Amino acid sequence: MKKFLSLLMAVAMVMSLSAVAFAKGEEINAGVQEIGIDHALKYSADSNTMVPFVIEYGKAAYFPILGFDRNDYELDGSEAVLKEGAEMHLISRQEVVDGLKVKVDYEQGRELVESVAVVKKFVENLALDGSIVDKRDAVPGYYYFIEFKTVPKDTTSDADIVATVELNKSKKGDDSIGTGSNKVDLNYKVKDMERDITINVGYERSYYAAKVLDSGYYTENAQELMVTTDSVGDSIALAPDDPYLLKFDYDDEVEFTFGAFADQNEGVFTVDVSGQGKVLLYYTTILDDGIAAANPDAKIFALNFNNTKFNRTGEFTYEGEDFEYAYQVMEDGSLKLLGEFDGEEISFKTRVLGQYLFSDVELTAAPAEVEEPTVEVPTVDVTNPSTGAIA
């Protein structure tokens, strides 16, 4: 994994070029002046914050856009000048970025990028210069960022996107300062503005989290998942929807617990991880619509794992109130009965964590989807359209 680069701001150079007086009627070269940083930020919609950390596969990376707008200039007689002390800042006005084009030249990692766009996000932990600060010192607001959406991928390795971003904007923007004969248009055009960027794509909850933390990058959700004698404890609790990348340096049994976050049920998978390689493990609790429709009167709890394979067979134990039956959803959609509950508990053996259903009644599999027959449409022989002949 490439070492992350520190925050870089080219404020001094740009300021020296921008703090110039312009004659009446001339266009001022304002607008976008800089991509704020050279490494990626991730956005948390729950807390409206940007965090510098590993970007997870399938999630988006963000780079703040900095520059000047009409509020940074004032008229000095018949001339427009940059206000004393004005500094580049996060862009919040649409006129500045309207028509901004983003071109990306990839050195590596092009296959990991789904799309690139200019987007607006509400952020509560950035200073106006784009740096991350405590919320008490931030200037909350809607600001523009370059967004890289990454491709979803299941893998036990992280990867880097290394590229050069080029910004261009031919539309000047409908903006000005002053009125009448003292009116001065603002030129929001951008020409071949470049910045090298780096995006590390991987997992927050991973065996290399501590390495990332030591290099100055952080996240409130970071977990070191290098499983050793000292780190195992009683069990490893895994929350739904979060991917966990684990590496093992441990020759004994490990307990993985699932479902406790539902506040009513709990599953435990116990397996010997001696010689076990890295695994990516995650699960959801979303019930398939087809299963729900086929069993409208059933109480069902779903645990949908990502078919993680272990070297050895382990034991899965599930506890839940009012459940009588346990099923595995097979690849073809059929249901395999794993057994009946003994009281509030059921156990079964497996080395592959798949998709499971726990129910208070016997279940019926969802109906198989029937493919619509393909209808061949005759085509007209265009070599002689006047005949209307059918090919």
Steps between C-alpha positions, in 0.01 A plus 500: 500500500641830398584737777247779518620847415448791738271795434642746249374849428647724231345812651801730498577460132141540387445800727803676357355461150144590595539807720524736205292808416297481179395794285133587456317263267761222508406145599654375824648152498323379814329165557663163555868530582595171664402146587541521876687178575679217323353204690142387546240587761201284583161648585284391791135585436415413861723771645537730195879476525795437273760254630844422348513123493492193279211513253300176504433316176170622359513829694598850385814710549488881513740784424402856604509777240647836607492841340362857506155643429331840485517542878881506484516814280415864549500814288774754560370799306463368146719197564424160653751357744529191712406591855785535745560170679278300263601136475388211288207318654251221445263576214130524586361706211373312195615770255864420578479133401225512236633315195818381676645200312708234674750295298694219668825347375556175692842366590338200669162386629276610210301175534406598856316819400133492406446873440640849566284808558481841667256479793377713789508369858395645835803478729537601864868438577699695239668837529466729200846399379378140468682363805328270748439664836291450811134579431521792745761663275343408166288702258205269423349531155435353157826480304614356167724195469637274227345159564656168394255210534687174533395158374358246751738207543553206734871450556752448779738766365496877491591693185602849390356741248776735386407764246529856379182708507463780246230768532368714215211743482418707192187661644590813693195500727230764527656707776638850554569770758404865482222658297461721195823637358693348790373149436777241470432147377655205680669242283446156647678321218759230576775387264698175543516511882671179615549317829640155577273296728514171689209284616557190710210256463450228759313454828472705818464191713812314402820344626698800372288765678768566762758568228270762350434655841874525570550695177265775612175385340210417721136401517266449790416153362856375455566155641823302496398151394832319524387197701769399748505336843483841667225643280244218493349523848170318532368570150498733201169684467401593145230754416274462194583678173866565595777309319781361718837407354671264743846350512588219739814434702324267739481120531181436690124549484346843447140597568324736260172640632216621278151634552544647847451844347137405428437509879312171489708222347860389489709264293849370571733333250791317666782379276865400528705758304836319518677574171204705380570759230346847477121513473252770409188453708171690501128437527164672471164436667282593202226249428456413132174640361417170329540303824288753690225489236498119495466486881277795600407360842847393609729672748841485327848627590762500224879481522653543155875439498731542201588129468825541691694171502709373790765226494321301765141416578358702786182498705228760455266547796199730483277610786164668446158524657197335336701335220448136404686445169834592341567500124786568263414680176671304223651648184193406293264663750381177659492461878701236685364415846789513748294377792248591764560711810555330833334751726641834381818365341615316190849389390640379171843436344644694207825637357331748266289781644205536263142628522281383785136540604354439845124469520210418731333283233610281212598713198428481131768602249432801282361407156768468237511792260377401155689654211281667244517325160696686236284613209678532168390808310525479118722759338448692178751442220637852469691412184172559314269687736242571231407131474426466871664160483557320829848364556 
